[in-house]
Amino acid sequence: MSKPTVLLLGVTGQLGNLIAEKLRSDKSISPRVCARDDKKLSRLPSEFEQAVKLDLDDPRTFGSALEGVDRVFLLTGYTFAMVTQSKTFVDAARKAKVQHLVHLGVFTPEFDCTDPHFAWHQMIEAYIKQSGIPWTFLHPNVFMQNLTGLFSLVKDGKVRWWCGDKPCGWIALEDVAEAAAKILSEGEKVHGSKEYWFSTECLTLTEIARTLSEVAGHTIKADPRQPSQVFDDFGIDEQHADPYFHGVKEFCQQVLDGRMPYIATVRDDMKLLFNHPGMTLREWATFHKAELIGAAVGKAAVR
């Protein structure tokens, strides 16, 4: 019996790369990676046996990328384009007779959600459910990697957050990657029609600053910001911003005014999948200590 082929989207990004690394040595499946950029794609065959062109904005690339694929990890960019990208990709996966679709969503334990980019994910998952493809949904809360990565929450000796000092749930990307790899390896018979939630710790900005300071050995002050400051802080023209950033601002506003109280929920399904809890912020910060210090006080301070 041939091994199931698993198509991984997003391998040139942080999470997708972590999942790919975990599945590379999995002898029970055959991983297939993809990229839209030709330069990035040209480097992938040296790392993975199967590397294909896939551009989420060009459905003409879907058919060949999905040929012979049994399982898929679906991860899209966080822009409004994700709605069309996901819809057309799910249609192509259905045509290709994909047997399991694992989707990376957001932390939406309640259906009554009006934050735009959360609602986009809800609509995408509703569409996946009606497609007939066996599915599994991953629901991570705020990524700890945002502290030093995409959003650079830690900068110039401060950690900023646009929800004031309201508590939020946090999860390490490493845990989501470990969970996704296990689910993709074991497949739909074990994980079909299941949703997994990842929110290891509920922390205020003050608590985050205290923990990061203790781990880094440098004072990192809490810098609670207001949702109205999101665009200025990122240097983005609000009138011409992608709808995603309006969603970020709305998310912060709803957390701050209490319309999204579930964001402060601890719900750690790592315990279900692995019989151990997810990584704490202290553990994550210790693992990424050099990166944390670099973000907090500058690269020259890192020894």
C-alpha positions as a printed Julia matrix, in Angstrom:
303×3 Matrix{Float64}:
   0.0    0.0     0.0
   1.42   3.39   -1.02
   2.08   6.06    1.56
  -0.37   8.99    1.66
   0.91  12.15    0.0
   0.6   15.25    2.19
   0.64  18.7     0.54
   1.91  21.45    2.83
   1.11  25.07    2.09
   3.11  27.87    3.66
   6.46  26.07    4.0
   8.39  29.27    3.22
   6.82  30.87    6.3
   7.41  30.22    9.99
   4.65  27.75   10.81
   4.7   25.86    7.53
   8.46  25.43    7.78
   8.18  24.05   11.32
   5.56  21.52   10.18
   7.64  20.52    7.16
  10.68  19.92    9.34
   8.69  17.61   11.58
   7.21  15.65    8.66
  10.46  15.38    6.7
  11.55  12.33    8.72
   8.06  10.77    8.96
   8.34   7.5     7.05
   4.58   6.88    7.12
   3.76   9.71    4.7
   5.18  11.35    1.59
   5.39  15.15    2.08
   4.94  17.51   -0.86
   5.81  21.18   -0.45
   4.94  24.16   -2.62
   5.69  27.81   -3.27
   4.44  30.58   -5.53
   7.78  32.35   -5.88
  10.05  30.7    -8.46
  13.25  31.53   -6.56
  11.96  29.97   -3.36
  10.57  27.02   -5.3
  13.96  26.36   -6.91
  15.5   25.82   -3.47
  12.87  23.39   -2.18
  13.83  20.26   -4.2
  17.17  20.15   -2.39
  15.28  19.83    0.87
  12.2   17.81   -0.17
  11.69  15.17   -2.85
   8.4   16.68   -3.98
   8.19  20.45   -4.58
   5.55  22.0    -6.8
   4.37  25.4    -7.98
   1.23  26.66   -6.25
  -0.04  30.22   -6.33
  -3.17  30.78   -4.26
  -4.06  33.73   -6.47
  -3.91  31.55   -9.59
  -6.29  28.56   -9.44
  -4.72  27.26  -12.66
  -1.8   26.04  -10.54
  -4.01  24.0    -8.2
  -4.68  20.94  -10.35
  -1.1   19.8   -10.88
  -0.12  20.64   -7.29
  -3.0   18.52   -5.94
  -2.56  15.57   -8.3
  -2.25  12.39   -6.24
  -2.55  14.26   -2.93
  -4.34  12.55   -0.03
  -4.02  15.14    2.75
  -3.57  18.91    2.75
  -2.49  21.53    5.27
  -4.28  24.73    4.22
  -2.69  27.97    5.36
  -3.37  31.27    3.59
  -2.02  34.78    3.95
  -3.91  37.03    6.36
  -5.54  39.36    3.85
  -9.07  39.61    2.53
  -7.87  37.58   -0.46
  -7.9   34.52    1.81
 -11.66  34.18    1.26
 -11.39  33.69   -2.5
  -8.14  31.73   -2.19
  -9.66  29.25    0.25
 -12.93  28.85   -1.66
 -11.23  28.1    -4.98
  -8.62  25.85   -3.36
 -11.27  23.8    -1.56
 -13.11  23.38   -4.87
  -9.92  22.1    -6.49
  -9.21  19.77   -3.55
 -12.68  18.31   -3.93
 -12.09  17.68   -7.63
  -8.76  16.04   -6.8
 -10.51  13.76   -4.28
  -8.38  14.89   -1.34
  -9.18  12.73    1.68
  -8.31  15.11    4.52
  -8.07  18.89    4.75
  -6.44  20.41    7.84
  -7.14  24.14    8.11
  -5.35  26.72   10.23
  -8.01  29.06   11.58
  -8.28  31.4    14.56
  -9.58  31.24   18.12
 -13.36  31.34   17.59
 -15.1   29.22   20.25
 -18.28  31.31   19.86
 -20.19  31.61   16.57
 -21.36  35.15   17.33
 -18.21  36.93   16.21
 -18.12  40.23   14.32
 -14.37  40.81   14.03
 -13.74  40.79   10.24
 -10.74  38.49    9.9
 -12.19  36.09   12.48
 -15.44  36.05   10.5
 -13.53  35.29    7.3
 -12.13  32.15    8.9
 -15.57  31.14   10.15
 -16.99  31.45    6.63
 -14.09  29.48    5.15
 -14.59  26.67    7.65
 -18.32  26.6     6.99
 -17.52  26.18    3.3
 -15.01  23.4     4.02
 -17.63  21.55    6.07
 -20.14  21.57    3.22
 -17.53  20.48    0.65
 -17.71  16.85    1.71
 -13.94  16.66    2.3
 -13.06  15.2     5.72
 -11.65  18.07    7.76
  -9.8   19.07   10.92
  -9.62  22.65   12.18
  -6.84  24.15   14.28
  -7.76  27.18   16.41
  -4.71  28.99   17.84
  -4.97  32.06   20.06
  -2.34  34.86   19.9
   1.06  33.56   18.73
   4.0   34.11   21.06
   6.14  34.57   17.92
   4.37  37.91   17.37
   6.42  39.25   20.26
   9.59  39.21   18.16
   8.37  38.36   14.66
   5.69  39.73   12.34
   4.26  42.35   14.69
   7.48  43.04   16.63
   5.59  43.63   19.86
   8.93  43.77   21.71
  10.95  46.81   20.68
  13.21  49.41   22.29
  12.91  47.98   25.78
   9.13  47.79   25.68
   6.45  45.26   24.84
   3.43  46.95   23.26
  -0.09  45.68   22.82
  -3.14  47.47   21.44
  -5.61  45.88   23.86
  -4.46  47.92   26.84
  -3.62  45.55   29.7
  -6.5   43.18   29.0
  -5.63  39.49   29.4
  -5.27  37.34   26.28
  -4.49  33.71   25.6
  -1.1   32.86   24.04
   0.31  29.87   22.16
   3.75  28.97   20.78
   4.03  28.25   17.06
   6.13  25.21   17.92
   3.13  23.62   19.62
   0.77  24.29   16.72
   3.36  22.82   14.34
   3.79  19.69   16.47
   0.01  19.23   16.59
  -0.44  19.8    12.85
   2.3   17.31   12.0
   0.71  14.63   14.18
  -2.74  15.23   12.69
  -1.45  15.13    9.1
   0.53  11.98    9.81
  -2.37  10.11   11.46
  -5.01  11.35    9.02
  -8.75  11.62    8.82
  -9.6    8.29   10.47
  -8.2    9.59   13.74
  -8.8   13.33   13.44
 -11.64  13.78   10.95
 -14.41  16.24   11.99
 -12.4   17.38   15.02
 -11.43  20.87   16.14
  -8.4   21.53   18.31
  -7.86  24.63   20.42
  -4.53  26.17   21.4
  -4.41  28.76   24.17
  -1.85  27.73   26.77
  -1.71  30.73   29.08
  -3.89  33.76   29.76
  -1.66  36.78   30.45
  -1.92  40.53   30.79
   0.68  42.78   29.2
   2.09  43.52   32.65
   2.58  39.8    33.28
   4.18  39.34   29.86
   6.63  42.19   30.47
   7.59  40.76   33.86
   8.27  37.28   32.45
  10.22  38.56   29.45
  12.34  40.81   31.67
  13.22  37.94   33.98
  14.19  35.65   31.11
  16.08  38.26   29.09
  17.9   39.77   32.05
  16.93  43.2    30.72
  14.06  45.43   31.78
  11.22  45.2    29.27
   8.42  47.58   30.19
   4.73  47.07   29.43
   3.51  49.62   26.86
  -0.29  49.29   26.73
  -1.59  50.94   23.56
  -5.07  51.78   22.3
  -6.68  50.29   19.16
  -6.75  53.78   17.63
  -2.92  53.69   17.58
  -2.57  50.54   15.44
  -2.16  52.26   12.06
   0.17  54.99   13.29
   2.36  52.46   15.12
   2.72  50.35   11.97
   3.16  53.37    9.73
   0.14  52.4     7.62
  -2.23  54.75    5.83
  -5.59  53.76    7.3
  -7.55  54.85    4.22
  -5.59  52.54    1.93
  -4.79  49.71    4.33
  -5.59  46.1     3.57
  -8.86  45.04    5.24
  -6.82  42.67    7.42
  -5.31  45.57    9.38
  -8.76  47.0     9.93
  -9.57  43.57   11.34
  -6.58  43.78   13.67
  -7.75  47.15   14.94
 -11.28  45.8    15.41
  -9.95  42.73   17.23
  -8.07  44.94   19.68
 -11.13  47.15   20.18
 -13.4   44.18   20.87
 -10.94  42.62   23.31
 -10.59  45.96   25.07
 -14.32  46.68   25.35
 -15.24  43.12   26.35
 -16.99  41.86   23.22
 -14.45  39.03   22.81
 -14.03  37.74   26.38
 -13.18  34.23   25.12
  -9.78  35.52   23.93
  -8.8   35.38   27.62
  -9.63  31.66   27.77
  -7.13  28.88   28.51
  -7.91  25.91   26.28
  -4.91  23.65   25.77
  -5.58  20.69   23.47
  -1.9   19.78   23.43
  -2.9   17.74   26.47
  -5.36  15.78   24.32
  -2.91  15.19   21.51
   0.29  14.54   23.47
  -0.6   14.16   27.15
   1.54  17.19   27.97
   0.66  20.88   28.18
   1.65  23.5    25.67
   4.75  25.64   26.07
   4.48  28.43   28.65
   5.62  31.95   27.82
   8.6   31.51   30.13
   9.61  28.32   28.33
   9.13  29.93   24.91
  11.1   33.05   25.91
  13.93  30.9    27.28
  14.08  28.94   24.01
  14.15  32.21   22.02
  16.26  34.19   24.49
  18.81  35.56   22.0
  16.08  36.62   19.61
  14.16  38.21   22.48
  17.17  40.22   23.68
  17.89  41.31   20.13
  14.36  42.63   19.73
  14.38  44.31   23.13
  17.75  46.02   23.24
  19.28  45.63   19.77
  21.36  42.97   18.05
  24.64  44.34   19.45
  23.56  43.41   22.96
  23.18  39.73   22.09
  26.18  37.64   23.23
